[in-house]
Amino acid sequence: MIKIEKINLNDIKEINKILSELGLIPYPDFDLFHKSDNFLCLKVVVDKKIVGGIILSIVLDEAEIYDIFVREKFQREGIGSKLLNYVEGLLLKMGIRKLFLEVRASNHKAINFYKKNGFLKIGIRHNYYKSPLEDGLIFSKDLRDA
Ligand SMILES: CC(C)(COP(=O)(O)OP(=O)(O)OC[C@H]1O[C@@H](n2cnc3c(N)ncnc32)[C@H](O)[C@@H]1OP(=O)(O)O)[C@@H](O)C(=O)NCCC(=O)NCCS
């Protein structure tokens, strides 16, 4: 059974390790922003081990996914979708209506994941990502339609 809980200071090393394993950028200043009301930082726990998580920023009635991630071994089991679904419910209760994110144009796994979960592509930021240089695709979802 999976549990979804707030990330606490003791988790930060592990979360950054998972992000690195997945080729995502770790957060050196995690401890600063995870305490802020403008961020929502949640982990997915299976058998007392962190297997994934999500980091979002919240501004007024909009939120942006900075990262959503599931350890390779646990991917394609519906964990990412359950986490997203849980977060969307939470955001709606907080009065947040729109969810945004940006993803590398080559990250087909994530693009499929977002499309499957009801996100629509609304724009492209050319050459937005560095190392390697790549376009960023912007997706959004109106939570009231979900
Ligand atoms: C994106 C990610 C969070 C999805 O998590 P997950 O738990 O594997 O996702 P789910 O099992 O809920 O998959 C839901 C849907 O996403 C799509 N999807 C997930 N993995 C996929 C893959 N390897 N190839 C193609 N589509 C995939 C499918 O449409 C899937 O539905 P299906 O299994 O019924 O076909 C995970 O792949 C991940 O951590 N990727 C690395 C980090 C990353 O790139 N994060 C996003 C950018 S911030």
The ligand as an SDF file (V2000), in Angstrom:
LIG
                    3D

 48 50  0  0  0  0  0  0  0  0999 V2000
    6.6500   10.5710  -15.3360 C   0  0  0  0  0  0  0  0  0  0  0  0
    6.5860    9.5900  -14.1530 C   0  0  0  0  0  0  0  0  0  0  0  0
    6.4880   10.3990  -12.8580 C   0  0  0  0  0  0  0  0  0  0  0  0
    5.3370    8.7030  -14.3100 C   0  0  0  0  0  0  0  0  0  0  0  0
    5.1950    7.9080  -13.1370 O   0  0  0  0  0  0  0  0  0  0  0  0
    4.5900    6.4220  -13.1870 P   0  0  0  0  0  0  0  0  0  0  0  0
    4.2690    6.0160  -11.8000 O   0  0  0  0  0  0  0  0  0  0  0  0
    5.4920    5.5470  -13.9640 O   0  0  0  0  0  0  0  0  0  0  0  0
    3.2530    6.6910  -14.0320 O   0  0  0  0  0  0  0  0  0  0  0  0
    1.9360    5.7640  -14.1420 P   0  0  0  0  0  0  0  0  0  0  0  0
    2.2900    4.3440  -13.8680 O   0  0  0  0  0  0  0  0  0  0  0  0
    0.8650    6.3920  -13.3400 O   0  0  0  0  0  0  0  0  0  0  0  0
    1.6210    5.9080  -15.7230 O   0  0  0  0  0  0  0  0  0  0  0  0
    0.4970    6.5640  -16.2400 C   0  0  0  0  0  0  0  0  0  0  0  0
    0.6340    6.7280  -17.7320 C   0  0  0  0  0  0  0  0  0  0  0  0
    1.8120    7.4980  -18.0670 O   0  0  0  0  0  0  0  0  0  0  0  0
    2.3480    7.0300  -19.3410 C   0  0  0  0  0  0  0  0  0  0  0  0
    3.6670    6.4010  -19.1320 N   0  0  0  0  0  0  0  0  0  0  0  0
    4.2650    6.1290  -17.9460 C   0  0  0  0  0  0  0  0  0  0  0  0
    5.4660    5.5430  -18.1620 N   0  0  0  0  0  0  0  0  0  0  0  0
    5.6220    5.4400  -19.4970 C   0  0  0  0  0  0  0  0  0  0  0  0
    6.6560    4.9230  -20.3270 C   0  0  0  0  0  0  0  0  0  0  0  0
    7.7590    4.3550  -19.8150 N   0  0  0  0  0  0  0  0  0  0  0  0
    6.4930    4.9810  -21.6740 N   0  0  0  0  0  0  0  0  0  0  0  0
    5.3790    5.5400  -22.2100 C   0  0  0  0  0  0  0  0  0  0  0  0
    4.3540    6.0350  -21.4610 N   0  0  0  0  0  0  0  0  0  0  0  0
    4.4830    5.9970  -20.1220 C   0  0  0  0  0  0  0  0  0  0  0  0
    1.3750    5.9660  -19.8280 C   0  0  0  0  0  0  0  0  0  0  0  0
    0.3620    6.6220  -20.5840 O   0  0  0  0  0  0  0  0  0  0  0  0
    0.8110    5.4470  -18.5020 C   0  0  0  0  0  0  0  0  0  0  0  0
   -0.4280    4.7980  -18.6270 O   0  0  0  0  0  0  0  0  0  0  0  0
   -0.4820    3.2300  -19.0190 P   0  0  0  0  0  0  0  0  0  0  0  0
    0.4930    2.5220  -18.1220 O   0  0  0  0  0  0  0  0  0  0  0  0
   -1.9220    2.8680  -18.7410 O   0  0  0  0  0  0  0  0  0  0  0  0
   -0.0980    3.1590  -20.4540 O   0  0  0  0  0  0  0  0  0  0  0  0
    7.8320    8.6500  -14.1420 C   0  0  0  0  0  0  0  0  0  0  0  0
    7.9740    8.0640  -15.4200 O   0  0  0  0  0  0  0  0  0  0  0  0
    9.1310    9.3450  -13.7830 C   0  0  0  0  0  0  0  0  0  0  0  0
    9.4590    9.4890  -12.6050 O   0  0  0  0  0  0  0  0  0  0  0  0
    9.9090    9.7670  -14.7840 N   0  0  0  0  0  0  0  0  0  0  0  0
   11.2400   10.3490  -14.5180 C   0  0  0  0  0  0  0  0  0  0  0  0
   11.1290   11.7400  -13.9140 C   0  0  0  0  0  0  0  0  0  0  0  0
   10.4520   12.7010  -14.8750 C   0  0  0  0  0  0  0  0  0  0  0  0
   10.8050   12.7930  -16.0510 O   0  0  0  0  0  0  0  0  0  0  0  0
    9.4490   13.4320  -14.3490 N   0  0  0  0  0  0  0  0  0  0  0  0
    8.6620   14.3530  -15.1290 C   0  0  0  0  0  0  0  0  0  0  0  0
    9.3590   15.6140  -15.4200 C   0  0  0  0  0  0  0  0  0  0  0  0
    9.3710   16.6820  -14.0470 S   0  0  0  0  0  0  0  0  0  0  0  0
  1  2  1  0
  2  3  1  0
  2  4  1  0
  2 36  1  0
  4  5  1  0
  5  6  1  0
  6  7  2  0
  6  8  1  0
  6  9  1  0
  9 10  1  0
 10 11  2  0
 10 12  1  0
 10 13  1  0
 13 14  1  0
 14 15  1  0
 15 16  1  0
 15 30  1  0
 16 17  1  0
 17 18  1  0
 17 28  1  0
 18 19  1  0
 18 27  1  0
 19 20  2  0
 20 21  1  0
 21 22  1  0
 21 27  2  0
 22 23  1  0
 22 24  2  0
 24 25  1  0
 25 26  2  0
 26 27  1  0
 28 29  1  0
 28 30  1  0
 30 31  1  0
 31 32  1  0
 32 33  2  0
 32 34  1  0
 32 35  1  0
 36 37  1  0
 36 38  1  0
 38 39  2  0
 38 40  1  0
 40 41  1  0
 41 42  1  0
 42 43  1  0
 43 44  2  0
 43 45  1  0
 45 46  1  0
 46 47  1  0
 47 48  1  0
M  END
$$$$
